[in-house]
Amino acid sequence: MIHDMTPGTEEQLLKEMTSGYIGFDPTADSLHIGNLVPIMLLVHLQRCGHKPYILVGGATGQVGDPSGKAEERKLLSLEDIQHNLEGQKKQLVKFLDLENGENKAEVVNNYDWFKNFNFLDFIRDAGKHITVNYMLAKDSVKKRLESGMSFTEFSYQLVQGYDFYWLYKNKNVKLQLGGSDQWGNILTGTELIRRKFFADEQKEADAFALTCPLITKADGTKFGKSEGGNVWLDPEKTSPYKFYQYWLNASDEDAEKWIRYFTLLPKEEIEEIAKQHHEAPHMRLLQKALAKDVTVRVHSEEDHNMAVEASQILFGKGTTETLKKLSEDVLLSVFEGVPQSEVSRTEFEQGIGLLDFLSEKVGAFKSNGEARRMLKDNAVAVNKQKIRDDFQISTKDLLNNKYILVQKGKKNYYLVKVV
């Protein structure tokens, strides 16, 4: 997980319990799986006996980080930022121990030290120590200069650098971690600490930087994106079923890499799973182990089990009982993309003949004759239950009081909504 680090970082971590931090900017009220990479850095830091700090960017969120961005992002109101911070904080605490031991994790908000810091004091206290040439040399600035960059965004690295200085001075935080795209911003912090402490106390500061690689997908598409956009940690934005599916659908190459990044499985166990996977790739053992570990930690064991059961429905192993247990969201997620039709509740309650229902309303068959033949061949199921031509369809068959699932043969599904 290590992409780069400043000289002396490893020696510092081996020498003593070291406090390290990562900043998270509140651009949304949920983190997404791209944020799991830096989160796992903090998890490993704490597991190795060091003290993690989670910095939530109540102040930097009002400026906007230009790193990796093609254009300036929309500035958020204080209310939006506060709302987003609360949502993110709930997710971050699931991964780290904030209660026990000398190295328990702490959450800090940079708005607390910036809110009473006026502009003149800031440019005197921080700005005079970092040259414009130094700031212009950063990749995040270079890439944006031609297309236009506001002073607000230009100042971002100085604001982030001051965070490191403040935490170093007030909390004895000696290490900042982040994605490799943050390398320039993090070094601005180590430089500010070096220059201020060298000037103030005539000593070199022991401040360090460590970055992890940016995760890529083997097919060249962006990690953490699905057809619906970001894969979020919030179950309201990305259902646990879709979350599980993202990992389950990883390519063999990606799964073998990601299981090392995102799980806490021991090295020997990962190597054994990889060995078994190569012997029987169709079993998708790497993907299943990866999807289980991450889904359980982000959501719960129960959510993982439901996602597994829901996944089996499409491949013929699910039962009527499993189907009935699915929430409406999961049901619609599982059968996203299958043909869907609607029937009025009045017409449905008055009674529709089975053949008319299957061919006219559902559109599963071209004619009543075809429907009759397939019923006779035992090739039609309603809600995963095989039916014959004497089957009476009624409201007791409704899933979530509004859906019926029709299956023709092994692979053809049709979802009917009663409205």
C-alpha positions in Angstrom: 0.0 0.0 0.0 3.0 2.3 0.1 3.6 4.5 -2.9 6.1 7.0 -1.5 7.5 8.3 1.7 9.9 10.9 2.9 13.4 9.8 4.2 13.3 8.7 7.9 9.6 7.8 7.9 10.2 4.0 8.4 12.8 4.7 11.2 10.3 7.0 13.0 7.5 4.4 12.9 9.9 1.7 14.2 11.2 4.0 16.9 8.1 5.0 18.9 4.3 5.3 18.9 3.7 8.0 16.2 0.6 10.0 15.6 -0.4 10.3 12.0 -3.4 11.8 10.2 -5.4 11.8 7.0 -7.8 14.6 6.0 -11.2 14.0 4.5 -13.0 16.8 2.8 -16.8 16.9 3.3 -17.8 17.1 -0.4 -20.7 14.6 0.2 -22.5 13.2 3.2 -21.1 9.8 2.6 -17.6 8.4 1.8 -17.2 6.2 -1.2 -15.1 3.1 -1.8 -12.2 5.3 -3.2 -11.9 6.6 0.4 -11.4 3.1 1.7 -7.7 3.2 0.6 -6.7 6.0 3.0 -9.0 4.6 5.6 -7.2 1.3 5.4 -3.9 3.1 5.9 -5.2 4.5 9.2 -6.5 1.0 10.2 -3.0 -0.5 9.6 -1.4 2.4 11.4 -3.5 1.8 14.5 -3.0 -2.0 14.3 0.7 -1.5 14.4 0.4 0.5 17.6 0.4 4.1 16.3 -2.2 6.7 16.9 -4.5 7.8 14.1 -6.1 11.2 13.7 -9.0 11.7 11.4 -9.1 15.3 10.2 -12.5 16.3 8.8 -12.2 19.4 6.6 -14.7 21.9 7.9 -12.4 24.6 6.7 -10.7 23.1 3.7 -14.1 22.0 2.5 -14.9 25.6 2.0 -11.9 26.1 -0.3 -11.8 23.0 -2.5 -8.8 20.9 -3.4 -7.6 21.3 -7.0 -5.7 17.9 -7.0 -6.8 15.7 -9.8 -9.7 18.1 -10.7 -10.2 19.5 -14.2 -12.3 22.4 -13.0 -13.1 24.3 -9.8 -15.7 22.7 -7.7 -18.8 24.3 -6.3 -18.4 25.9 -2.9 -20.6 24.4 -0.1 -22.5 26.3 2.6 -21.5 25.9 6.2 -24.8 24.0 6.8 -24.1 21.6 4.0 -20.5 21.0 5.2 -21.7 20.3 8.8 -24.3 17.8 7.4 -21.7 16.1 5.3 -19.2 15.9 8.2 -21.7 14.2 10.5 -22.5 11.6 7.8 -18.8 10.9 7.1 -17.9 10.7 10.8 -20.4 7.9 11.4 -18.8 5.8 8.7 -15.2 6.5 9.8 -15.7 5.4 13.3 -16.7 1.9 12.1 -13.1 1.2 11.1 -11.1 2.6 13.9 -11.1 2.2 17.7 -11.9 5.6 19.3 -12.4 4.2 22.8 -9.5 2.1 24.0 -5.8 2.5 24.7 -3.1 5.1 24.4 -3.3 4.9 20.6 -7.1 5.3 20.3 -8.1 7.3 17.2 -9.3 10.9 17.5 -11.4 13.1 15.2 -10.4 16.7 14.7 -12.0 19.4 12.6 -9.8 22.1 11.0 -12.6 24.6 11.2 -11.9 24.7 15.0 -8.5 26.4 14.4 -9.4 28.3 11.3 -12.7 29.9 12.3 -11.1 32.7 14.4 -8.0 33.1 12.2 -8.2 36.3 10.2 -6.7 36.6 6.7 -3.9 39.0 7.6 -2.7 36.8 10.5 -2.8 33.8 8.2 -0.7 35.3 5.4 1.8 36.6 8.0 1.9 33.4 10.0 1.9 30.9 7.1 2.2 32.7 3.8 5.6 34.3 4.4 7.2 30.9 4.9 6.2 29.3 1.5 7.3 30.9 -1.7 5.1 31.3 -4.8 7.8 29.4 -6.8 7.5 26.5 -4.4 3.7 26.5 -4.8 3.8 26.8 -8.6 6.0 23.8 -8.9 3.3 21.5 -7.6 1.6 19.2 -10.2 -1.9 20.0 -8.9 -1.2 23.7 -9.7 0.7 23.2 -13.0 -2.1 21.1 -14.5 -4.7 23.8 -13.7 -2.8 27.0 -14.5 -3.5 26.9 -18.3 -7.3 26.4 -17.9 -7.5 29.0 -15.1 -7.2 28.7 -11.4 -8.7 30.9 -8.7 -6.6 32.3 -5.8 -9.0 30.3 -3.6 -7.8 27.0 -5.0 -4.2 28.2 -5.3 -4.2 28.8 -1.5 -5.5 25.3 -0.8 -2.1 23.7 -0.3 -1.1 26.4 2.1 -4.3 25.9 4.2 -3.7 22.1 4.2 0.0 22.7 5.0 -1.1 24.8 8.0 -3.3 21.9 9.2 -0.2 19.7 9.5 1.7 22.5 11.3 -1.1 23.0 13.8 -1.4 19.3 14.5 2.3 18.9 14.8 2.5 21.8 17.2 -0.6 21.1 19.3 -1.1 17.3 19.1 2.5 16.1 18.4 1.3 14.6 15.0 4.5 13.8 13.0 3.1 12.0 10.0 0.5 12.9 7.3 -0.8 10.1 5.1 -2.9 10.2 1.9 -3.3 9.2 -1.7 -0.4 9.7 -4.1 -2.2 12.7 -5.6 -1.8 14.4 -2.2 2.0 14.2 -2.2 2.5 17.9 -3.1 0.0 19.1 -0.6 1.5 17.0 2.2 5.1 18.2 1.4 3.9 21.8 1.7 3.0 20.8 5.3 6.4 19.3 6.1 8.1 22.3 4.5 6.0 24.8 6.6 6.8 22.9 9.8 10.5 22.8 8.9 10.6 26.5 8.1 8.6 27.7 11.1 10.3 25.5 13.6 13.7 26.2 12.1 13.0 29.9 12.4 11.2 29.8 15.8 13.2 27.1 17.6 16.4 26.7 15.6 15.9 23.0 15.0 14.9 20.7 12.2 11.3 19.4 12.5 10.7 15.7 12.4 7.6 15.7 10.2 7.0 12.9 7.6 4.9 12.1 4.6 3.6 8.7 3.4 1.3 8.1 0.4 -0.5 5.1 -1.0 -1.0 4.4 -4.7 -4.2 5.4 -6.5 -6.2 2.3 -7.2 -6.8 1.5 -10.9 -8.9 -1.2 -12.6 -7.3 -3.7 -15.0 -9.7 -2.6 -17.8 -8.7 1.0 -17.5 -12.1 2.3 -16.1 -12.1 4.2 -12.8 -12.0 2.3 -9.6 -15.1 3.0 -7.4 -17.4 3.9 -10.2 -20.3 1.8 -11.4 -23.0 2.5 -14.0 -24.9 4.5 -11.4 -21.8 6.6 -10.4 -19.9 6.3 -7.1 -20.1 3.2 -5.0 -21.0 4.8 -1.6 -20.6 3.4 1.9 -24.0 4.8 2.8 -26.6 2.0 2.3 -29.2 4.6 1.2 -27.0 5.7 -1.7 -25.6 2.2 -2.7 -27.6 -0.7 -1.3 -25.5 -3.5 0.4 -26.5 -5.8 -2.5 -25.1 -3.4 -5.1 -22.1 -2.8 -2.9 -21.5 -6.6 -2.6 -22.0 -7.0 -6.4 -19.3 -4.4 -7.1 -16.6 -6.5 -5.4 -18.1 -9.8 -6.6 -17.8 -8.6 -10.3 -14.2 -7.6 -10.0 -11.9 -9.2 -12.6 -9.5 -11.9 -11.4 -6.6 -9.5 -11.7 -8.3 -6.8 -9.7 -9.6 -9.1 -7.0 -6.1 -10.6 -6.4 -4.8 -7.0 -5.9 -7.8 -5.5 -4.0 -8.0 -8.4 -1.5 -4.6 -7.2 -0.3 -5.7 -3.5 0.0 -9.1 -3.8 1.4 -9.3 -6.8 3.7 -7.5 -7.7 7.0 -7.1 -11.3 6.0 -3.6 -12.7 6.9 -1.1 -12.9 4.1 -1.0 -16.7 4.2 -4.8 -17.0 3.9 -4.8 -14.6 0.9 -2.1 -16.6 -0.8 -4.1 -19.9 -0.1 -7.3 -18.4 -1.5 -5.4 -17.1 -4.6 -3.9 -20.6 -5.1 -7.3 -22.3 -4.9 -8.8 -19.6 -7.2 -6.2 -20.3 -9.9 -7.0 -24.0 -9.7 -10.8 -23.3 -10.2 -11.3 -19.7 -11.4 -15.1 -20.3 -12.1 -15.6 -20.6 -8.4 -14.6 -16.9 -8.0 -13.1 -17.6 -4.6 -11.0 -14.4 -4.5 -14.0 -12.3 -5.4 -16.3 -14.0 -2.8 -13.7 -13.6 0.0 -13.1 -9.9 -0.9 -16.8 -9.1 -1.2 -17.6 -10.8 2.1 -14.8 -9.1 4.1 -15.5 -5.6 2.8 -19.4 -5.9 3.0 -19.4 -7.2 6.5 -17.1 -4.4 7.8 -18.8 -1.6 5.9 -22.4 -2.9 6.5 -23.0 -6.1 8.5 -22.9 -9.9 8.5 -26.7 -9.8 7.9 -26.4 -7.5 5.0 -23.7 -9.7 3.5 -25.9 -12.9 3.9 -28.8 -11.1 2.3 -26.7 -10.0 -0.6 -25.4 -13.6 -1.2 -29.0 -14.9 -1.1 -30.2 -12.2 -3.5 -27.3 -12.9 -5.8 -28.3 -16.6 -6.0 -31.9 -15.8 -7.1 -30.7 -14.8 -10.6 -28.8 -18.0 -11.0 -31.5 -20.4 -10.1 -30.6 -21.3 -6.5 -32.9 -18.8 -4.7 -36.2 -19.9 -3.2 -39.6 -18.4 -2.8 -38.8 -17.7 0.8 -35.6 -15.9 0.0 -37.5 -13.8 -2.6 -40.2 -12.8 0.0 -37.5 -11.6 2.4 -36.0 -9.1 0.0 -36.8 -5.4 0.6 -38.2 -3.5 -2.4 -34.8 -1.8 -3.0 -32.9 -5.1 -3.1 -35.6 -6.7 -5.3 -35.4 -3.8 -7.8 -31.6 -3.9 -7.7 -31.5 -7.7 -8.3 -33.9 -7.4 -11.3 -32.6 -4.2 -12.7 -32.5 -4.5 -16.5 -35.1 -7.3 -16.8 -38.3 -6.5 -18.7 -40.9 -4.8 -16.5 -44.6 -4.2 -16.9 -47.5 -2.7 -15.0 -51.0 -4.0 -14.2 -53.7 -2.0 -12.5 -54.5 -3.1 -9.0 -58.3 -3.0 -9.8 -57.9 -5.3 -12.7 -55.6 -7.6 -10.8 -58.0 -7.9 -7.8 -61.0 -8.6 -10.1 -59.0 -11.6 -11.5 -57.0 -12.1 -14.6 -56.8 -15.5 -16.4 -53.3 -17.0 -16.1 -52.7 -17.2 -19.8 -53.8 -13.6 -20.5 -51.6 -12.5 -17.6 -48.5 -14.3 -18.9 -48.8 -13.3 -22.5 -50.7 -10.0 -22.6 -49.8 -8.3 -19.3 -46.3 -9.7 -18.7 -45.3 -10.1 -22.3 -43.4 -13.2 -21.5 -45.0 -15.2 -24.4 -46.0 -14.3 -27.9 -49.3 -16.1 -27.6 -51.5 -18.0 -25.2 -50.6 -21.2 -27.1 -46.9 -20.7 -26.4 -47.7 -20.0 -22.7 -49.8 -23.2 -22.5 -47.1 -25.3 -24.0 -44.4 -24.1 -21.6 -46.7 -24.5 -18.6 -47.3 -28.1 -19.7 -43.4 -28.6 -19.9 -43.1 -27.3 -16.3 -41.0 -24.4 -17.6 -42.8 -21.4 -16.0 -42.4 -20.1 -12.4 -44.1 -17.4 -10.4 -41.9 -16.1 -7.5 -39.5 -19.0 -8.1 -42.3 -21.5 -7.7 -43.0 -23.8 -10.7 -46.7 -23.5 -11.8 -49.2 -25.4 -13.9 -52.0 -24.1 -16.1 -54.5 -24.5 -13.2 -52.6 -21.9 -11.1 -54.7 -19.0 -9.8 -52.8 -15.7 -9.5 -53.9 -13.5 -6.6 -52.8 -10.7 -4.2 -51.3 -13.4 -1.9 -48.6 -13.8 -4.6 -47.5 -10.1 -4.4 -43.9 -9.4 -3.2 -43.8 -6.3 -1.0 -47.5 -6.0 -1.8 -46.8 -4.8 -5.3 -44.6 -7.1 -7.4 -44.7 -10.5 -9.1 -41.7 -12.2 -10.6 -42.3 -14.4 -13.6 -39.6 -16.8 -14.9 -39.7 -18.4 -18.3 -37.2 -21.3 -18.7 -34.0 -20.9 -16.7 -32.8 -17.4 -17.5 -35.7 -15.2 -18.7 -37.2 -13.1 -15.9 -40.1 -10.6 -16.0 -41.0 -8.2 -13.2 -44.7 -7.1 -12.9 -45.7 -4.1 -10.8 -49.3 -3.9 -9.6 -50.2 -0.2 -9.4 
